[in-house]
Amino acid sequence: MDTGQLVLIIVIAVVVIAAVAIAVVVGRRKKAEVNRHRAEELREKAAEEAIGAHQAKAESAQAEANALQAEVEANRLRKEAERHAEKAEEARGRVDEHLRHADKLDPNANDRSNGSARLDESTTDRTNAAEGERLTRDRSDRNGSVREGSTRDGDRNQ
């Protein structure tokens, strides 16, 4: 092998090594650029998700505030209903007191008290009968047939 061939082999080897080095450098730069672009996309996606998370947190807080407000309103309505029930009970007590006072003043109170007692009993009987009918209606099937064990009027006659 003469020197010309040896120099040619060395030059070719240096050119090949330089080409490989350039290819590696260019490949790394390309990979770095791709990674940079991918990282930017991930950051944008994370920012969008952070906005969604903040929005979900705000909606959760709003829903909790609405629930608390509804609870406060329910408590207020419950207290109002209790006050109305107390007023109704007081009114019923006054009515009973007026009736007792009227019976004391009325010389025919014995006759009326028997009659009013009979009226109260018949009213109570009608109320109890209506309540019983409602209860048996609840136990009946949708098509109107009566389930076993119910006490509708038709069942009593059998």
C-alpha positions in Angstrom: 0.0 0.0 0.0 1.4 3.2 -0.9 1.0 6.5 0.8 -1.6 7.9 -1.6 -3.9 5.0 -0.8 -3.2 5.5 2.9 -4.0 9.2 2.8 -7.1 8.5 0.8 -8.3 5.9 3.4 -7.5 8.4 6.2 -9.4 11.2 4.4 -12.4 9.0 3.7 -12.4 7.9 7.4 -12.2 11.5 8.6 -15.1 12.4 6.2 -17.2 9.5 7.4 -16.5 10.3 11.0 -17.3 14.0 10.4 -20.6 13.0 8.6 -21.5 10.7 11.5 -20.8 13.5 14.0 -22.8 16.0 12.0 -25.7 13.5 11.7 -25.6 12.9 15.5 -25.6 16.7 16.2 -28.4 17.4 13.8 -30.4 14.4 15.2 -29.9 15.7 18.7 -31.1 19.2 17.7 -34.1 17.8 15.9 -34.9 15.6 18.9 -34.5 18.6 21.3 -36.8 20.7 19.1 -39.4 17.9 19.0 -39.2 17.6 22.8 -39.4 21.4 23.2 -42.5 21.4 21.0 -44.1 18.4 22.9 -43.3 20.1 26.2 -45.1 23.3 25.1 -48.1 21.3 24.1 -48.2 19.5 27.5 -47.9 22.9 29.2 -50.9 24.3 27.2 -52.9 21.2 28.0 -52.0 21.5 31.7 -53.1 25.1 31.7 -56.4 24.2 30.1 -56.9 21.4 32.7 -56.0 23.9 35.5 -58.7 26.2 34.3 -61.2 23.3 34.2 -60.1 22.3 37.7 -60.6 25.9 39.0 -64.0 26.1 37.3 -65.1 22.7 38.8 -63.9 23.9 42.2 -65.9 27.1 41.8 -69.0 25.1 40.7 -68.6 22.8 43.7 -68.4 25.8 46.1 -71.5 27.3 44.4 -73.4 24.1 44.8 -72.4 23.8 48.5 -73.5 27.4 49.0 -76.8 26.6 47.3 -77.3 23.6 49.5 -76.6 25.6 52.7 -79.0 28.2 51.5 -81.7 25.6 50.9 -81.0 24.1 54.3 -81.4 27.5 56.0 -84.6 28.1 54.0 -85.9 24.7 55.0 -85.2 25.4 58.7 -87.0 28.8 58.4 -90.0 27.1 56.8 -90.0 24.4 59.4 -90.0 27.0 62.2 -92.8 28.9 60.4 -94.8 25.7 60.1 -94.3 25.1 63.9 -95.5 28.6 64.7 -98.6 28.1 62.5 -99.3 24.8 64.2 -99.0 26.5 67.6 -101.3 29.3 66.5 -103.8 26.7 65.3 -103.6 24.8 68.5 -104.1 28.0 70.5 -107.1 28.9 68.3 -108.5 25.4 68.9 -108.0 25.8 72.6 -109.8 29.1 72.6 -112.7 27.6 70.6 -113.0 24.8 73.1 -112.9 27.3 75.9 -115.6 29.4 74.3 -117.7 26.3 73.8 -117.3 25.2 77.5 -118.1 28.8 78.6 -121.2 28.8 76.4 -122.3 25.5 77.8 -121.9 26.8 81.3 -124.0 29.9 80.5 -126.7 28.0 78.5 -129.5 26.5 80.6 -130.1 24.0 77.9 -126.5 23.0 77.8 -127.2 19.3 78.8 -129.5 18.9 75.7 -127.0 20.5 73.4 -124.0 18.9 74.9 -125.6 15.5 74.2 -126.4 16.7 70.7 -123.0 18.2 70.2 -121.4 15.1 71.6 -123.4 13.1 69.1 -122.3 15.5 66.3 -118.7 15.2 67.4 -119.0 11.4 67.4 -120.5 11.3 64.0 -117.9 13.7 62.7 -115.2 11.5 64.2 -116.8 8.4 62.8 -116.9 10.0 59.3 -113.3 11.1 59.6 -112.2 7.6 60.8 -114.2 6.0 57.9 -112.6 8.3 55.4 -109.2 7.6 56.8 -109.9 3.8 56.7 -111.1 4.0 53.1 -107.9 6.0 52.2 -105.7 3.4 53.8 -107.5 0.5 52.1 -107.3 2.3 48.8 -103.6 2.5 49.3 -103.5 -1.3 49.7 -105.5 -2.0 46.6 -103.9 -2.8 43.2 -103.8 -0.2 40.4 -106.6 -2.0 38.5 -108.9 -1.6 41.5 -108.8 -5.2 42.7 -108.3 -5.6 46.4 -105.3 -7.3 47.9 -105.7 -10.1 50.4 -106.2 -8.7 53.9 -107.8 -5.4 53.0 -111.1 -4.3 54.3 -113.0 -2.6 51.5 -116.7 -2.4 51.6 -117.1 -5.2 49.1 -115.0 -7.5 51.2 -117.0 -7.0 54.4 -120.2 -8.2 52.7 -118.8 -11.6 51.7 
